[in-house]
Amino acid sequence: MLYRSRLDPLTELLNRQTFDSQVMDIINSDGFAERRDNELERQWYLAMFDIDHFKRVNDTYGHVIGDEVIILVARILKQSFRSEDYVFRYGGEEFAVLLLCDNKDQAMQVLERLRATVADFTFPQVKRLTISTGFCAFDNTSMVPELVHKADLALYNAKNNGRNQVVDFHSLNIPDNPKGAGDDDLDDDMLELF
């Protein structure tokens, strides 16, 4: 029962509540960077994914097909990451992954490969779909809302600039905002998408 309570019932990915506690576990355990035997230090990254034009899927094909799309994207996500990474259904058609990589270039490569896999997949009835992705690195001052805010800003940048792409928060050259200010800017960015 305890294990099942950590899962999203539709996708069987880890759920949103588990996401918050897992991020805090990583932060509190000084696990921003981890070292394997004889390897360089690796960094934790948060990636947020959103299925592009998902409302159109529901409007055109109905919610049963929409749920099937979510399940299939979840399956692709599970198959695309290692057992040491954490894959979550964040809510609706949005997913999150906590992944360990050597550097941001490697994180970009992993996320770009996932983006291409989804774009190349043939979904029943719908045929082709894409995802947009935003990601950021953990740092030693990270808190859950700050990390999500950074990854979301990168995600919304991807969606506002053509979708079907991966954007690194640090490439946006936005100053870090540790007090969580700027939430109004995020709300404005979200409104532009709809």
Backbone as CSV, one residue per row, in Angstrom:
resi,resn,N_x,N_y,N_z,CA_x,CA_y,CA_z,C_x,C_y,C_z
1,MET,0.822,-1.199,0.000,0.000,0.000,0.000,0.866,1.263,0.000
2,LEU,1.912,1.242,0.823,2.792,2.407,0.903,3.461,2.655,-0.446
3,TYR,3.932,1.584,-1.094,4.555,1.720,-2.413,3.552,2.274,-3.415
4,ARG,2.325,1.738,-3.441,1.308,2.188,-4.389,0.963,3.655,-4.155
5,SER,1.054,4.128,-2.929,0.710,5.528,-2.627,1.721,6.500,-3.228
6,ARG,2.877,5.996,-3.625,3.906,6.838,-4.239,3.735,6.958,-5.747
7,LEU,2.798,6.189,-6.326,2.659,6.113,-7.772,1.429,6.853,-8.277
8,ASP,1.558,7.382,-9.488,0.414,7.924,-10.206,-0.389,6.739,-10.737
9,PRO,-1.706,6.678,-10.478,-2.463,5.483,-10.872,-2.564,5.257,-12.379
10,LEU,-2.569,6.310,-13.187,-2.704,6.143,-14.637,-1.417,5.622,-15.268
11,THR,-0.295,6.232,-14.927,0.969,5.937,-15.610,1.874,4.975,-14.848
12,GLU,1.626,4.828,-13.555,2.491,4.075,-12.652,3.895,4.666,-12.547
13,LEU,4.018,5.949,-12.916,5.233,6.696,-12.604,5.112,7.185,-11.164
14,LEU,6.217,7.646,-10.604,6.147,8.284,-9.290,5.244,9.510,-9.395
15,ASN,4.554,9.846,-8.289,3.589,10.953,-8.328,4.175,12.264,-7.815
16,ARG,3.376,13.305,-7.859,3.806,14.661,-7.497,4.267,14.750,-6.046
17,GLN,3.553,14.106,-5.133,3.946,14.148,-3.719,5.321,13.502,-3.525
18,THR,5.559,12.428,-4.235,6.851,11.759,-4.152,7.943,12.635,-4.748
19,PHE,7.612,13.402,-5.781,8.571,14.333,-6.393,9.103,15.303,-5.339
20,ASP,8.188,15.967,-4.623,8.611,16.956,-3.626,9.531,16.335,-2.577
21,SER,9.167,15.156,-2.078,9.994,14.541,-1.037,11.333,14.046,-1.590
22,GLN,11.352,13.569,-2.842,12.610,13.097,-3.425,13.581,14.252,-3.655
23,VAL,13.080,15.395,-4.127,13.949,16.562,-4.303,14.534,16.973,-2.949
24,MET,13.692,17.009,-1.916,14.188,17.387,-0.591,15.213,16.381,-0.075
25,ASP,14.997,15.097,-0.331,15.978,14.085,0.090,17.331,14.332,-0.569
26,ILE,17.314,14.649,-1.863,18.573,14.910,-2.575,19.256,16.146,-1.999
27,ILE,18.482,17.212,-1.791,19.046,18.459,-1.263,19.599,18.252,0.146
28,ASN,18.827,17.603,1.009,19.221,17.442,2.408,20.341,16.438,2.617
29,SER,20.560,15.565,1.642,21.623,14.579,1.802,22.928,15.050,1.168
30,ASP,22.978,16.348,0.813,24.135,16.880,0.102,24.388,16.064,-1.155
31,GLY,23.309,15.631,-1.790,23.435,14.775,-2.956,23.362,15.520,-4.260
32,PHE,23.661,16.827,-4.256,23.632,17.557,-5.528,24.636,16.975,-6.481
33,ALA,25.748,16.534,-5.931,26.788,15.928,-6.768,27.119,14.585,-6.142
34,GLU,27.231,13.580,-6.951,27.568,12.254,-6.453,28.744,11.717,-7.242
35,ARG,29.465,10.832,-6.607,30.658,10.279,-7.226,30.545,8.753,-7.232
36,ARG,30.729,8.152,-8.396,30.844,6.700,-8.474,32.309,6.340,-8.292
37,ASP,32.568,5.079,-8.014,33.966,4.643,-7.904,34.710,4.990,-9.192
38,ASN,35.854,5.613,-9.043,36.738,5.963,-10.164,36.065,6.855,-11.207
39,GLU,35.091,7.646,-10.802,34.430,8.538,-11.754,34.465,9.962,-11.234
40,LEU,34.282,10.881,-12.151,34.175,12.282,-11.783,32.862,12.536,-11.064
41,GLU,32.803,13.646,-10.371,31.580,14.043,-9.686,30.472,14.289,-10.705
42,ARG,29.278,13.821,-10.408,28.140,14.031,-11.298,27.135,14.953,-10.622
43,GLN,26.332,15.613,-11.414,25.412,16.652,-10.947,23.966,16.181,-11.135
44,TRP,23.099,16.542,-10.192,21.665,16.297,-10.349,21.048,17.406,-11.198
45,TYR,20.132,17.022,-12.061,19.370,17.957,-12.901,17.881,17.664,-12.764
46,LEU,17.086,18.719,-12.861,15.632,18.590,-12.923,15.202,18.955,-14.332
47,ALA,14.452,18.058,-14.968,13.877,18.336,-16.283,12.356,18.258,-16.173
48,MET,11.679,19.245,-16.773,10.217,19.267,-16.841,9.824,19.107,-18.306
49,PHE,8.852,18.219,-18.572,8.389,17.918,-19.930,6.908,18.224,-20.034
50,ASP,6.486,18.696,-21.176,5.071,18.946,-21.434,4.749,18.451,-22.839
51,ILE,3.631,17.717,-22.986,3.217,17.249,-24.311,2.665,18.441,-25.078
52,ASP,3.227,18.708,-26.233,2.814,19.865,-27.032,1.402,19.668,-27.592
53,HIS,0.610,20.736,-27.523,-0.746,20.765,-28.088,-1.618,19.617,-27.572
54,PHE,-1.457,19.269,-26.305,-2.209,18.137,-25.762,-3.718,18.405,-25.734
55,LYS,-4.106,19.650,-25.523,-5.540,19.980,-25.510,-6.188,19.592,-26.841
56,ARG,-5.455,19.776,-27.933,-5.977,19.377,-29.246,-6.242,17.877,-29.323
57,VAL,-5.369,17.094,-28.684,-5.558,15.636,-28.674,-6.883,15.310,-27.994
58,ASN,-7.084,15.872,-26.802,-8.339,15.617,-26.081,-9.548,16.119,-26.856
59,ASP,-9.431,17.313,-27.433,-10.564,17.896,-28.160,-10.889,17.118,-29.434
60,THR,-9.871,16.612,-30.100,-10.059,15.924,-31.385,-10.419,14.453,-31.210
61,TYR,-9.723,13.758,-30.297,-9.858,12.307,-30.193,-10.559,11.844,-28.924
62,GLY,-10.743,12.739,-27.965,-11.395,12.376,-26.712,-10.398,12.038,-25.614
63,HIS,-10.912,11.971,-24.394,-10.052,11.788,-23.224,-9.495,10.372,-23.116
64,VAL,-10.172,9.382,-23.670,-9.636,8.018,-23.631,-8.331,7.950,-24.430
65,ILE,-8.322,8.542,-25.617,-7.100,8.582,-26.425,-6.066,9.482,-25.751
66,GLY,-6.528,10.580,-25.145,-5.610,11.443,-24.406,-4.904,10.683,-23.296
67,ASP,-5.663,9.854,-22.557,-5.050,9.035,-21.504,-4.064,8.036,-22.092
68,GLU,-4.405,7.460,-23.246,-3.500,6.509,-23.897,-2.189,7.198,-24.281
69,VAL,-2.282,8.420,-24.783,-1.081,9.188,-25.130,-0.221,9.403,-23.887
70,ILE,-0.836,9.793,-22.774,-0.095,10.011,-21.529,0.594,8.723,-21.084
71,ILE,-0.113,7.591,-21.174,0.472,6.300,-20.781,1.658,5.956,-21.674
72,LEU,1.522,6.172,-22.975,2.614,5.840,-23.904,3.825,6.754,-23.716
73,VAL,3.591,8.045,-23.487,4.705,8.957,-23.209,5.394,8.536,-21.909
74,ALA,4.604,8.162,-20.907,5.180,7.694,-19.633,6.054,6.469,-19.860
75,ARG,5.604,5.553,-20.716,6.374,4.345,-21.010,7.699,4.705,-21.695
76,ILE,7.644,5.647,-22.640,8.877,6.092,-23.314,9.835,6.709,-22.295
77,LEU,9.289,7.514,-21.397,10.129,8.120,-20.356,10.801,7.048,-19.504
78,LYS,10.027,6.068,-19.041,10.587,5.004,-18.198,11.722,4.273,-18.905
79,GLN,11.540,4.022,-20.191,12.549,3.282,-20.959,13.778,4.132,-21.298
80,SER,13.657,5.446,-21.182,14.729,6.343,-21.615,15.695,6.731,-20.504
81,PHE,15.358,6.390,-19.270,16.212,6.784,-18.148,16.687,5.563,-17.382
82,ARG,17.767,5.761,-16.624,18.369,4.672,-15.861,17.629,4.466,-14.546
83,SER,17.916,3.356,-13.894,17.248,3.053,-12.625,17.637,4.047,-11.530
84,GLU,18.779,4.710,-11.649,19.198,5.684,-10.633,18.507,7.038,-10.810
85,ASP,17.845,7.258,-11.951,17.091,8.482,-12.195,15.662,8.294,-11.686
86,TYR,14.958,9.388,-11.473,13.585,9.342,-10.956,12.654,9.988,-11.975
87,VAL,11.606,9.254,-12.368,10.665,9.736,-13.380,9.297,9.898,-12.723
88,PHE,8.677,11.074,-12.920,7.422,11.428,-12.253,6.370,11.900,-13.252
89,ARG,5.108,11.635,-12.939,4.031,12.375,-13.589,3.770,13.559,-12.666
90,TYR,4.059,14.746,-13.171,3.961,15.951,-12.350,2.516,16.423,-12.255
91,GLY,1.747,16.210,-13.322,0.333,16.577,-13.332,-0.149,16.730,-14.754
92,GLY,-1.368,16.310,-15.038,-1.913,16.453,-16.385,-1.001,15.819,-17.409
93,GLU,-0.576,16.615,-18.404,0.331,16.125,-19.444,1.768,16.553,-19.184
94,GLU,2.077,16.870,-17.935,3.427,17.320,-17.579,4.137,16.245,-16.756
95,PHE,5.413,16.058,-17.067,6.240,15.055,-16.412,7.506,15.724,-15.891
96,ALA,8.157,15.069,-14.938,9.427,15.573,-14.408,10.389,14.406,-14.260
97,VAL,11.674,14.705,-14.407,12.717,13.705,-14.203,13.836,14.333,-13.391
98,LEU,14.331,13.594,-12.420,15.554,13.948,-11.702,16.628,13.006,-12.221
99,LEU,17.657,13.573,-12.834,18.683,12.724,-13.435,20.081,13.167,-13.044
100,LEU,20.955,12.191,-12.952,22.370,12.430,-12.656,23.157,12.406,-13.960
101,CYS,23.939,13.457,-14.182,24.772,13.520,-15.384,26.134,14.095,-15.023
102,ASP,27.098,13.865,-15.899,28.442,14.391,-15.676,28.483,15.911,-15.783
103,ASN,27.658,16.467,-16.677,27.645,17.911,-16.901,26.376,18.268,-17.678
104,LYS,26.174,19.569,-17.913,24.928,19.981,-18.584,24.894,19.572,-20.046
105,ASP,26.053,19.405,-20.681,26.064,18.932,-22.069,25.536,17.500,-22.158
106,GLN,25.945,16.672,-21.198,25.441,15.304,-21.187,23.936,15.294,-20.896
107,ALA,23.488,16.135,-19.956,22.053,16.234,-19.668,21.294,16.642,-20.925
108,MET,21.823,17.618,-21.643,21.185,18.064,-22.894,21.096,16.919,-23.898
109,GLN,22.166,16.134,-24.025,22.161,15.012,-24.969,21.097,13.981,-24.605
110,VAL,21.004,13.645,-23.326,20.014,12.666,-22.865,18.603,13.174,-23.149
111,LEU,18.359,14.432,-22.830,17.021,15.013,-23.007,16.689,15.208,-24.481
112,GLU,17.667,15.548,-25.265,17.458,15.704,-26.705,17.138,14.350,-27.350
113,ARG,17.808,13.306,-26.891,17.530,11.959,-27.405,16.090,11.555,-27.069
114,LEU,15.637,11.869,-25.857,14.249,11.588,-25.475,13.273,12.366,-26.359
115,ARG,13.560,13.652,-26.580,12.685,14.481,-27.423,12.532,13.853,-28.805
116,ALA,13.648,13.413,-29.389,13.620,12.804,-30.719,12.865,11.479,-30.713
117,THR,13.019,10.699,-29.646,12.308,9.414,-29.540,10.802,9.627,-29.553
118,VAL,10.324,10.611,-28.781,8.885,10.900,-28.762,8.428,11.395,-30.133
119,ALA,9.191,12.284,-30.750,8.816,12.845,-32.056,8.750,11.766,-33.140
120,ASP,9.556,10.717,-33.002,9.597,9.646,-34.000,8.586,8.532,-33.739
121,PHE,7.969,8.538,-32.555,7.041,7.472,-32.169,5.700,7.665,-32.885
122,THR,5.099,6.561,-33.320,3.777,6.623,-33.943,2.721,6.259,-32.900
123,PHE,1.944,7.252,-32.490,0.885,7.055,-31.503,-0.387,6.588,-32.211
124,PRO,-1.119,5.633,-31.631,-2.377,5.206,-32.247,-3.313,6.394,-32.463
125,GLN,-3.924,6.465,-33.595,-4.852,7.506,-34.037,-4.188,8.875,-34.184
126,VAL,-3.497,9.321,-33.164,-2.899,10.662,-33.165,-1.712,10.740,-34.125
127,LYS,-1.004,9.658,-34.280,0.188,9.510,-35.126,1.413,10.196,-34.527
128,ARG,1.576,11.512,-34.721,2.799,12.183,-34.259,2.489,13.213,-33.180
129,LEU,3.370,13.243,-32.182,3.319,14.226,-31.098,4.740,14.670,-30.790
130,THR,4.843,15.794,-30.130,6.156,16.248,-29.677,6.063,16.655,-28.213
131,ILE,7.218,16.801,-27.593,7.287,17.318,-26.230,8.247,18.504,-26.200
132,SER,7.981,19.395,-25.268,8.907,20.492,-24.970,9.513,20.213,-23.604
133,THR,10.768,20.625,-23.436,11.493,20.311,-22.209,12.276,21.522,-21.726
134,GLY,12.243,21.747,-20.419,13.101,22.729,-19.773,13.847,22.044,-18.647
135,PHE,15.110,22.406,-18.447,15.845,21.769,-17.354,16.802,22.739,-16.684
136,CYS,17.207,22.367,-15.465,18.175,23.161,-14.706,18.971,22.237,-13.797
137,ALA,20.126,22.722,-13.373,20.982,21.964,-12.456,20.607,22.293,-11.021
138,PHE,20.738,21.306,-10.144,20.648,21.552,-8.705,21.894,22.342,-8.313
139,ASP,21.760,23.173,-7.296,22.948,23.776,-6.700,22.765,23.759,-5.192
140,ASN,23.778,24.205,-4.470,23.734,24.034,-3.019,22.801,25.007,-2.309
141,THR,22.098,25.852,-3.037,21.089,26.714,-2.417,19.689,26.359,-2.926
142,SER,19.569,25.261,-3.653,18.301,24.895,-4.276,17.240,24.543,-3.244
143,MET,16.021,24.965,-3.539,14.826,24.533,-2.826,13.840,24.089,-3.899
144,VAL,12.856,23.273,-3.519,11.941,22.708,-4.506,11.280,23.785,-5.365
145,PRO,10.673,24.843,-4.769,10.009,25.841,-5.618,10.967,26.547,-6.585
146,GLU,12.196,26.814,-6.141,13.170,27.480,-7.017,13.541,26.603,-8.204
147,LEU,13.782,25.326,-7.939,14.143,24.401,-9.023,13.014,24.276,-10.033
148,VAL,11.797,24.102,-9.539,10.646,23.972,-10.432,10.457,25.263,-11.220
149,HIS,10.625,26.397,-10.573,10.473,27.686,-11.242,11.477,27.817,-12.393
150,LYS,12.736,27.461,-12.138,13.769,27.558,-13.183,13.466,26.613,-14.348
151,ALA,13.145,25.363,-14.033,12.847,24.394,-15.096,11.603,24.820,-15.870
152,ASP,10.606,25.368,-15.164,9.393,25.853,-15.839,9.677,27.031,-16.761
153,LEU,10.524,27.961,-16.322,10.876,29.085,-17.195,11.530,28.587,-18.477
154,ALA,12.413,27.602,-18.345,13.050,27.025,-19.539,12.015,26.294,-20.399
155,LEU,11.092,25.577,-19.758,10.030,24.870,-20.490,9.156,25.856,-21.260
156,TYR,8.748,26.933,-20.610,7.887,27.910,-21.287,8.636,28.633,-22.404
157,ASN,9.934,28.795,-22.243,10.730,29.353,-23.325,10.698,28.417,-24.532
158,ALA,10.830,27.121,-24.284,10.763,26.128,-25.370,9.403,26.190,-26.063
159,LYS,8.334,26.295,-25.283,6.991,26.316,-25.867,6.739,27.620,-26.631
160,ASN,7.239,28.722,-26.109,7.030,30.022,-26.764,7.882,30.199,-28.015
161,ASN,8.883,29.356,-28.192,9.796,29.499,-29.327,9.728,28.306,-30.275
162,GLY,8.541,27.774,-30.450,8.338,26.757,-31.476,8.046,25.351,-30.993
163,ARG,8.194,25.085,-29.692,7.941,23.752,-29.141,8.925,22.712,-29.700
164,ASN,8.753,21.458,-29.243,9.574,20.341,-29.718,11.066,20.651,-29.589
165,GLN,11.458,21.132,-28.411,12.870,21.440,-28.177,13.205,21.330,-26.698
166,VAL,14.495,21.321,-26.411,15.011,21.249,-25.046,15.733,22.553,-24.753
167,VAL,15.408,23.186,-23.612,16.035,24.457,-23.233,16.633,24.328,-21.831
168,ASP,17.883,24.738,-21.710,18.584,24.797,-20.424,18.308,26.164,-19.801
169,PHE,17.858,26.173,-18.560,17.563,27.435,-17.871,18.752,28.395,-17.937
170,HIS,19.950,27.864,-17.763,21.125,28.746,-17.700,21.435,29.398,-19.041
171,SER,20.932,28.845,-20.128,21.130,29.471,-21.440,20.246,30.710,-21.614
172,LEU,19.263,30.887,-20.733,18.362,32.039,-20.828,18.978,33.302,-20.239
173,ASN,20.076,33.141,-19.495,20.757,34.274,-18.849,19.828,35.081,-17.959
174,ILE,18.979,34.379,-17.224,18.100,35.015,-16.235,18.808,34.930,-14.898
175,PRO,18.919,36.047,-14.178,19.592,35.982,-12.876,18.836,35.064,-11.927
176,ASP,19.597,34.296,-11.135,18.949,33.456,-10.126,18.193,34.343,-9.162
177,ASN,17.048,33.852,-8.718,16.194,34.625,-7.818,15.837,33.769,-6.622
178,PRO,16.708,33.731,-5.608,16.528,32.795,-4.519,15.292,33.010,-3.666
179,LYS,14.705,34.195,-3.665,13.561,34.441,-2.795,12.247,34.095,-3.458
180,GLY,12.288,33.550,-4.705,11.058,33.144,-5.367,10.326,34.291,-6.027
181,ALA,10.944,35.478,-6.046,10.320,36.587,-6.751,10.337,36.277,-8.220
182,GLY,9.498,36.938,-8.945,9.433,36.666,-10.365,8.325,35.697,-10.697
183,ASP,7.560,35.261,-9.697,6.456,34.359,-9.964,5.435,35.012,-10.870
184,ASP,5.299,36.353,-10.781,4.379,37.050,-11.666,4.827,36.899,-13.117
185,ASP,6.149,36.943,-13.343,6.669,36.749,-14.694,6.320,35.362,-15.203
186,LEU,6.414,34.360,-14.317,6.078,33.003,-14.723,4.602,32.932,-15.091
187,ASP,3.739,33.559,-14.286,2.308,33.558,-14.594,2.056,34.212,-15.942
188,ASP,2.747,35.324,-16.249,2.588,35.990,-17.537,3.029,35.087,-18.675
189,ASP,4.159,34.365,-18.454,4.639,33.440,-19.480,3.614,32.336,-19.725
190,MET,3.005,31.838,-18.653,2.013,30.774,-18.797,0.795,31.277,-19.570
191,LEU,0.364,32.504,-19.288,-0.812,33.045,-19.971,-0.570,33.200,-21.464
192,GLU,0.683,33.526,-21.857,1.005,33.689,-23.277,0.830,32.394,-24.060
193,LEU,0.909,31.254,-23.356,0.828,29.969,-24.039,-0.585,29.587,-24.426
194,PHE,-1.577,30.194,-23.771,-2.961,29.771,-23.992,-3.778,30.786,-24.726
